[in-house]
Amino acid sequence: MNAPLYTTAILRLAASIPHLGRLDLAQGNAELRSATCGSRARVQVRLDDGGRVTELAQEVEACAFGQAAATLMGAQAIGRDRREATKVVAELMAWLAGDRDDPGSWPGLAELALARPRTARHGAILLPFRALLAAIEDAAT
């Protein structure tokens, strides 16, 4: 028998997305859609003088894996900068593609391991992290 697609751990993460909503005075905004599944993520940020995220808001319409990824992104995004956001996107892409054995340095991403063979879910998983990076880049311009 195959393992269930959505485990209790994934469903718990999906139900715990932090920083939901919008910022009144966002410096950076990004709204991205996944071409593979139609998931959507909107991320807004405020940055300090060093380019680190001080405030975050997100709205996510995605499958449970995409929602779980948004939880993991949101739980660790405060204090991160463009370099760290770029790094997590690259590491996560390589891990999902099977080009590395671990998901990288961002805490909690190993929880998404069941999705690695399910390539249709990769776009939803990457989406919150790509939106974070795009919002940081938007704030820096």
C-alpha positions as CSV (number, residue, x, y, z in Angstrom):
1,M,0.0,0.0,0.0
2,N,1.3,3.5,-0.9
3,A,2.0,6.0,1.8
4,P,-0.7,8.7,2.1
5,L,0.0,11.9,0.2
6,Y,-0.8,14.2,3.1
7,T,0.5,13.1,6.4
8,T,-0.7,14.4,9.8
9,A,2.6,16.5,10.0
10,I,1.9,18.1,6.6
11,L,-1.7,18.9,7.4
12,R,-0.6,20.4,10.7
13,L,1.9,22.6,9.0
14,A,-0.6,23.5,6.3
15,A,-3.0,24.7,9.0
16,S,-0.4,26.9,10.8
17,I,0.6,29.5,8.3
18,P,2.0,32.5,10.1
19,H,1.9,36.2,9.2
20,L,-1.4,35.8,7.2
21,G,-2.9,39.0,5.8
22,R,-1.4,42.2,4.4
23,L,0.9,44.9,5.6
24,D,-0.3,48.5,5.7
25,L,3.0,50.0,4.7
26,A,4.8,47.2,2.7
27,Q,8.1,48.1,1.1
28,G,8.1,45.1,-1.2
29,N,5.3,43.2,-2.8
30,A,5.2,40.0,-4.9
31,E,2.3,37.9,-6.2
32,L,3.3,34.7,-8.0
33,R,1.5,31.8,-9.5
34,S,2.7,28.3,-10.1
35,A,2.5,27.4,-13.8
36,T,2.2,23.7,-12.9
37,C,-0.7,23.8,-10.5
38,G,-2.2,27.3,-10.4
39,S,-1.2,27.9,-6.7
40,R,-0.9,31.5,-5.8
41,A,1.2,33.3,-3.1
42,R,1.3,36.9,-2.2
43,V,4.1,38.1,0.1
44,Q,4.7,41.6,1.4
45,V,7.8,42.7,3.4
46,R,9.4,45.6,5.2
47,L,13.2,45.6,5.4
48,D,15.6,47.2,7.8
49,D,18.6,49.3,6.6
50,G,20.6,46.2,6.2
51,G,18.0,44.6,3.8
52,R,16.7,42.1,6.4
53,V,13.0,41.3,6.7
54,T,11.5,43.0,9.7
55,E,7.8,42.4,8.9
56,L,6.1,39.9,6.7
57,A,2.6,39.2,5.5
58,Q,1.4,36.4,3.2
59,E,-1.7,35.1,1.5
60,V,-1.5,31.6,0.0
61,E,-3.9,29.6,-2.1
62,A,-2.2,26.2,-2.6
63,C,-2.4,22.5,-1.9
64,A,-1.4,21.3,1.5
65,F,2.2,21.0,0.5
66,G,2.2,24.6,-0.7
67,Q,0.6,25.7,2.5
68,A,3.1,23.7,4.6
69,A,5.9,25.4,2.6
70,A,4.4,28.8,3.4
71,T,4.4,27.8,7.1
72,L,8.0,26.9,7.0
73,M,8.9,30.0,5.0
74,G,7.0,32.3,7.3
75,A,8.3,30.8,10.5
76,Q,11.9,31.7,9.5
77,A,11.7,34.7,7.2
78,I,12.1,37.5,9.7
79,G,15.7,38.5,9.9
80,R,16.5,37.0,6.5
81,D,18.0,38.9,3.5
82,R,18.1,38.6,-0.3
83,R,21.2,36.3,-0.2
84,E,19.5,33.9,2.2
85,A,16.2,33.9,0.2
86,T,18.2,33.2,-3.0
87,K,20.1,30.4,-1.3
88,V,16.9,28.7,0.0
89,V,15.3,28.8,-3.4
90,A,18.4,27.3,-5.1
91,E,18.8,24.6,-2.4
92,L,15.1,23.7,-2.4
93,M,15.0,23.4,-6.2
94,A,18.1,21.2,-6.2
95,W,16.7,19.0,-3.4
96,L,13.3,18.6,-5.1
97,A,15.1,17.7,-8.4
98,G,17.1,15.0,-6.7
99,D,20.4,16.9,-7.2
100,R,21.2,17.0,-3.5
101,D,20.4,14.7,-0.6
102,D,19.3,17.3,1.9
103,P,17.0,20.3,1.6
104,G,19.6,22.8,2.7
105,S,19.9,25.1,5.6
106,W,16.3,26.5,6.0
107,P,14.8,24.8,9.0
108,G,12.0,22.2,8.6
109,L,12.2,21.6,4.9
110,A,12.8,17.9,5.4
111,E,9.1,17.7,6.4
112,L,8.3,18.0,2.7
113,A,10.3,14.9,1.7
114,L,7.1,13.0,0.6
115,A,6.6,15.5,-2.1
116,R,10.0,14.9,-3.8
117,P,8.8,12.2,-6.2
118,R,5.6,14.2,-6.9
119,T,6.9,16.7,-9.3
120,A,3.4,18.3,-9.8
121,R,3.7,19.5,-6.2
122,H,7.2,21.2,-6.6
123,G,5.8,24.4,-8.0
124,A,3.5,24.9,-5.0
125,I,6.4,24.1,-2.6
126,L,8.8,26.6,-4.2
127,L,6.1,29.3,-4.5
128,P,6.3,30.9,-1.0
129,F,10.1,31.0,-1.1
130,R,10.1,32.5,-4.6
131,A,7.5,35.1,-3.5
132,L,9.6,36.0,-0.5
133,L,12.7,36.5,-2.7
134,A,10.6,38.6,-5.2
135,A,9.2,40.7,-2.4
136,I,12.7,41.4,-0.9
137,E,13.9,42.3,-4.4
138,D,11.0,44.6,-4.9
139,A,11.7,46.4,-1.6
140,A,15.3,46.8,-2.5
141,T,14.6,48.7,-5.8
